[in-house]
Amino acid sequence: MDVVASDPWANADQSPLTPYPNPTPGPVTVRWSAPGSGALSALVLDASGRCVRRLTVAGGAMAGGLRQLAWDGRDSQGRTVPPGVYFLRLPASEGLRIRPLRVLP
């Protein structure tokens, strides 16, 4: 029997800036188009708008000009964040974008 690795986005919503999986019990990945080729900063915000963690996205882009970001579900102190609603704030080609992300227990 052949086993074929699959892209997690194959069955997911293909719209830009879609976190996957969402909701999530742990790590999440998001792909999006962003201007330039340098490093970018993305923020994870809690429901009150406080910065939980700043993530640096390495320079360079994937095929089609896409960037990819992975968040491990931890805050800036390395602690697992509690369940709840968070927001990914990302620089994008069309300007600043914010996407909700629900973290499960």
ABEGO torsion letter per residue (X at the ends): XBBBBBBAAAABBABBGBBOBOBBABBBBBBBBBBEABBBBBBBBBAAGBBABBBBBBBEBBBGGBBBBBBAGBBAAGBBBBBEBBBBBBBBAAEBBBBBBBBBX
